[in-house]
Amino acid sequence: MARLTLDWIQLASVVGALQGLLLAVVLLAQHNNRTANRLLAALMLAFTLYLASSVYYATGLIDVHPHFFGLSYPMTWLFGPLVYLYAVAASDRARRFRRLDLLHFLPAALITLAVAPYYMMGGAEKIAFYHGLIAGHVPARIAAIEPTKFVSGIAYSVLTALYLRRHRRQIQDSYSNTARRNLSWLIWLAAAGAGVWLIAITLEITDFGQRLREEHVTLAIALVVYAIGYMGLRQPEVFRYATTEFAVVIPVATPEPDVPASRYERSGLHDAEAERLRASLLSVMDDERPWQDSELTLPDLAARLSSTPHKLSEVLNDQLGQTFYDFVNGYRVREVQRRIQVGDAQRLKMLALALDAGFASKSTFNVAFKKHTSQTPSEFRASVGA
């Protein structure tokens, strides 16, 4: 056998495959949130097999070891479901893998059955079949199957984005500090997956040759694996899943006589009680300043008001038109504004003012300040001459 040589893309693929395998082993050894860890490990193994197979074909190893032909083919129908299910499990530690979740893997199973006859061919037949594919002799069955992987990839990218959008709203309805909820990591992973699919589709509809298309997609997947490994080393907490655990409590209200119909029927909260809760909320926020606690949550604030998180959430949403996150951070922003105006920014750094007001990080503070004032902290400071 001739000496095997690799170009830089093939070398990048080999390194990516090895890193993906290592990440899978590390994730499987983790004891926290095993559902999420196992799903991410499965994704890494799928990436590993895909990357290794790209080298297998590109270097001509198929001509020497033809029996590995086609093993990675169903992997592309697994990428989308695994990213989606991982996002769901990583954002809710109480989430367990359910039998219904197996339906997400049904397309990959059907694809495997559809191409099973090719797996049963002898070595010489596989080599001839592969070179026929390269020459453009694609069987009708394969031609019909191929587009479905792009449909699957885009559909799951959209599904994951919609889930994370809904999850963000749930977090903002319960937490005043989202910096430790790992949402940015999940959004990044979903965006990276969608990016790979967009690259693949763009290359598919252009005049690039098959090998060039495969090399670009392979390189994109290798880069995603590198990035996941880098983030796992630089920010290991992204694999610890310090995310939201939601317990939905729907209180049962006892009807009261002579009380008019209310828009708060979901929680049994009537208009008069809602108005009292709103007044108590504003009074507590002004007098007790609970917003200075960077880890303040909706249940914490509801307990101060001798109410329930569900009732308080309805008052925030229906009467004040804000999420819990925006409501609390509004107080924090106004406190920083006040301190800038009285000159505290001349002796203290802006970050110190932000932390004193209850913000947990500089990035969260900057985003919230811009949202509530349409100015950056520096722009506001300059505008008031402080």
N, C-alpha and C positions, 0 to 999 in steps of 0.2 A: 504493500500500500504506500502510495506517495505521501510525503510529509505534508501534514495539514497546515495550511497558512490561513490567517484570518485578516481581513481588512478591519478598519477601525470601527465600523458599524457592527460587524460580527463580534469583535472583541467586546464592544459595549454591551451587546446582547448576552454574551457569556457571563460577564460580570453582573449584569442585571439579573440573570437567571439564578446565579449563585447567591446574590443578595436576597432575592425573593425567597429562596429556599431557607436561608438563615432566618429571615424575618418570620417565616411560617413556623419554624421550630420554636423560636423565642415566644411567639404569640400563643402557641399551643401549651407552652409551659406556664403561662400566666394563670393565676387562680382567681383574679377578679373579673367579673362580668364575662364569664366563659362563652356565652352565646356570641357576643360581639367579637371576642378574640378568635373564636373558631371560624366565624364568617370571614374576618379579615385574613386569617391564615389560609382559608380556602381560596380567597381572591389572589393572595400571593402565590399559591401553588399553581393556580390557573395561569397567572402571568409567567411563572417560571417555565411551565410546559410550553407555552406559546413562544417565549424567547428562545428556549433551547431548540425547539422545532425549526425556528427561522434559520438558525445556524446549521441545523441538520440538512435543510434543503439547499441553502446558499452555498455550502462548501462541498456539495456532491456526496455527502455521507449516505444519502439514500441509495446510491448505486452500490454501496458496500453493505449497508444494513437496511434493506428495503422493508423489513417487517415492522419498523416504527412508523411507516407511512400512514398519515391521516390521524394519528393519535391526538394531535392538538386541534383538529378541525372543529369539534363542538365547543371549544373553549370560548370562542367569541360570543356564543349565546349565553355564557355564564357570567361574563363581566358585568352586564347591567343589573341582573338580579342580585348578584353578590354585593355590589356597591349599595343598592337600595336597601337590602335587608340589613347590611352592616350599619347604615345610617340610622335605621329604625332601632336596632338593638343597642347601638352605642349611645343613643340619646335617651334611652330608658332602660336602666339596669334591671328593672323588673321584667323586661321582655324576655320571653323564652321562645325557642324555635317551636313552631306548631306544625301539625300535619298539613294544615292548609297552605303553609309556606312552601311545601313541596311543589305546588302548582307553578311556582315561579321557575322551576327547573324542568318543567314539562317540555318546553320547546327544545332544549338541549337534548333531552332524552329522545324526542321524536326525530331530531336531526341525526342522532347516533344510529337509530334504527334505519333511517332512510339510506344512510351511506354504509350500513353494515355489509352489504355485498362486496364492497371494495376492500374491506378489512379481510375478507375471506379469500382473496386472491393469493396466488403464489408469489414468491419474491420476484421472479422475472416479469410476471404480469403487472405487479405494482410499479416496477421501474418503467415499463413501457407505458403504463397508464399515466404516470406522473409526467413523463416527457411529452406525452400527447397533450396533457393540460397546458404545459408550458408553450406548446406550439399552437395553442388556441382551439384544440379539439375538446370542447367542454360538453359532456353529456347533458341532455335536456334536464335530467333530474338535478344535477348540480347547478345548472343555470337558473332553475326555478328556486332553488334553496338559497342561493347566495344573497339576493336582495333582502331576505328576511332578517339577516344579522344586523343590517343597518336600521331596519325598522325597530328591531328589539333594542338596539343601543340607544337610539333617540328616544324611544318611548320610555325606557327606564331612566334616562337622563331627566326627562320632563317630570316623571313620577317622583324621582328623588328631590328635584328642585321644589316641587309643590309640597312635598312632605316637610322639607326643611323650612319652607316659608311658614307653614302652619305651626311647626315646632317653635320657630322664632317667636311667633305671636304668643304661644303658650308660655314660653320662658318670660317674655316681657310682661305677661299678666301675673307672674308669680315672683319674679326676682327684680331687685333694684340694681344688681351687679351681675352682668352676664359674662364677665371676663373669664370665669372658671367653669363655664358650662360647655366648653369644647365645640361650640357651634361653628366657629371660624374654621376649625380643622375639618369638620364634616362638609362645610360649604366648599372648602378648597378641594377636598377629595372628589366631591360630586362635579365640580367645575373641571377638574383635571380629566375625569372620565368622559365628560361631555366633549372636552377639547379633543381628545383622541378620536372620538367618533366623528367629529366635524372634519378633522384632518383626513380620516379614512374616506369619508363621503366625498370631500372635495377632490381628493386624488382619484377616486373612482370615476368621477364624471369628467375628468380632464384627459389629456392625451398622454399622460405619463405611462410608461411601460409597466407591466405587472411587477417586475422585480423592483423597480424604483418605488412603486407604491408600497410594496411590502416592506422595503427597507425604511421608508419614512415612518410607517405605522409602528414597526418594530422599535425604532429609535425612540418614538414618542412614549411607548409603553415602558421601555427601559428607563427613560427619564422620570416617569411617574414612580417607578420602583425606587430609583435613587432618592427621589424627594421624600418618599414615605420613610425610607431608612434614615435619611438626614433628620427629618422632623422627630423620629422616634429617639434619636440620640440627643438632639438639641433640646427638645421639649418632651421628655418621656411621659409627662402627664397626659399627653394626647391619647395615650393608650391605657390610661387609668380610668377614663370615662367618668370624670367628676361632673356628671350631667344630671339633668332634671329627672326626678321620679315623681310622676303625677298620680295622685289619688283623687279621682273624681267623686265628690260627695254631693249627692242631690238630696237636700233636706226635704222632708215631707211636712207640709204646712197644714195646720188645722184651720179650716175656714172660720172666719170671724163674722158675726152677724153685722149687718148694716155697714159694711165696708165696701166702698166703690171698687169697681174693677181696676186692676193695676197692670202696668206694663212689666212688673217684676214677678209675674206669676210663676216663673221657673223656680224661684227660690222661696216663694211664699212671702216676699217682701212687698209691703204695701206702700203707697205713695207717702203717707205720713211718716212711716218708719224710715223710709229711704231718705227723706228730707232730714230727719233727726240724725241718721247715721252720717249723712253728708256734713252736717254742721259739726258733729263730734269729730269727724275726721279732720276737717280744716282747723278746728281748735287744737287738737292734739299735735298736728303738724307744726302749728305756729308756736305753741307753748312748750311742748316737750322735745321738739326737734329730733324725732326718731330717725330722720333721714341722714343724720350724721353717722349712723351705723352703716358701714359699707356693705354689710351682709344682710341688711334688712330685707325680709321677705313678706309676701302678702299674708301668710298665716301669722307672722309676728305682729304685723300691724293690726290685723283683725282681732287678735287676742287682746291688744291694748284697748280696743274699742268694745270688748265683750260681744263681738259679733262673729260671723263665720267668713272664711275666705270667699265663699261663693257670693254671699250678700255684698261684701265689700267690692268685689270685682264688678258686680252689676252696677253699683253706684258709680264706680270709677268710669265704666264704659258708657253708661246711659246718661248720667247727670253731668259728668265732667268731660266726657268724650276723650278719655286718655287711657292708655295702658298703665298698669302699675309702674312699669319701668320709666315711662315718660313722666308720669306724675311726680314720682319721687325725685328723679333727676332734675326736674324743673326747679324744685326747692334748692337743690344743691347748686345749680347754675346761678340762681338769684342770690344765693349767699356769697358765691365767688364775686359776682358783679358788685355786691354791696361792699365787700372788702377791698376790691380794686378802687372803688370810688372814694373810700375813706383813706386811701393811701397805703394800705398794707402791702400792696404789690411792690412798693419801693424798698421794703426791707425783707420781704420773703419771696422765694421763688414761686412761680405760678403753680408748680406741682404741689408745693406745700399747702397752698390755699385750696387746691382741689382735694387733696387728701383730708384736710381738716373738714371740708364740707361733706365728705362721705364717699367721694369717688375712690375706686380701687386701683385705677391705673391712669396714666397720662393719655393713652389713646382713647379710652372710654370718655374721659373728661373732654377732650378736644372735639370728639364727634357730638357729644351731648350739647356742648356749648354752642357749636355751630348750628345745630338743629333748633335750639331754643332762641337764639339771638340773631341768626343769619350772619354772624361775625365770628372770626377766630378770637381767642382770648387776647392776643396781641393787638388785633384791630380794635377791639372794644376798649382796651386800655388806652390806646392812642386817641380814640374818639372822645374819651372823658378827660384826657390830659393828665392821667394819673402816673 
